[in-house]
Amino acid sequence: MKKLLFTVLILLSGMTSMYAQNTQSDKDLSARIQLLEDRAAIKNVVDTFSVLADVKDVDAQVLLFTEDAEVKGVDNDGNVNSVIKGRKDIGIAFSSYLALFETVYHQNGQQTVTINGDKADGINYCYVVLIRTQDGKRIKQTMGVRYHDFFTKQDGKWLIYERQSNFMWTTFDEIQ
């Protein structure tokens, strides 16, 4: 009888241990899935920003930013040379700039993101081509841009609350 009781206790203790491990494993899996979903959502914000710029849909583009967001222009040394604050002013600035061009084309490259709860920051590289007519000539402006974005999750949705835009290089070419 003692042997049977001892065997039952050992089996029960093993089952309890397995249950605890599965519960922990489920929590780990859930956290990893959430991290992947957050990374995908943040990448989507960055890519959607570029697509909306290409079609000049600034009204939709500014909704990717928090109401009090800031867009900063920075130089290659990290010095801030311009600041635009708030969705309204960001929209005005983006509309004015995009209106200068017949064609706008963004191609996003590598991205790194660090997520900490409902905050995140990331670096995204972007190749930008802008075409306009100037003095009767078609001019292609090509730029290499590095965006350093700071994100926040509001109501389950990732938004940009600060964007630092570093236009690292620019070339101009006359085209046909």
Residue, then its C-alpha position, 0 to 999 in steps of 0.5 A: m500500500k505504501k508503495l502504491l501511494f508513493t507511486v501515485l504521489i510521484l506520478l502526480s508530482g510529475m504531472t504538476s511539473m509538466y503542467a507548470q512547464n507547459t504553462q510557462s512554455d505557453k507564456d513564452l510562445s505567446a510573448r514571442i508571437q506578440l513580439l513578431e506581430d509588433r515587429a510586423a505592425i511597425k514595419n507596416v507603418v514604415d512601408t505604408f508611410s512610403v507608399l502613401a508618400d508615393v501617391k501623395d496621400v498626405d491625409a492618410q499619411v499623417l494618421l500614421f503619426t500621433e497627434d503631437a508627433e515631431v518630424k526632425g531633419v538631422d544632418n550626418d552629425g546628428n544635429v537637428n536642423s528643422v522640427i515640425k510639430g503636430r499632425k496638422d503642421i506635418g501635413i502642411a509640410f509634407s503636402s507642400y514638399l510633395a507638390l513640387f514633384e511629378t513622381v515620388y518613389h520610395q524603396n525601403g531597405q533594411q530595418t532594425v527595431t527594438i520594442n520595449g512594451d508599448k514603446a519602440d524605436g527603429i532605424n529604416y533605410c530608404y532610397v528615394v527618387l523624386i522627379r520634377t520639371q525645373d526651368g523646362k528640364r526634367i530633373k531626377q533627385t535621388m536620395g539616400v535617407r535614414y529614418h530613426d523612428f520612435f513609436t508608441k502603441q495607442d489603442g492597439k495600433w503602432l504610431i510614430y511619435e518622433r521621426q528623425s530624417n537624415f537625408m544622407w546624400t542627394t544627387f541631381d540628374e537631368i532626364q528625358 
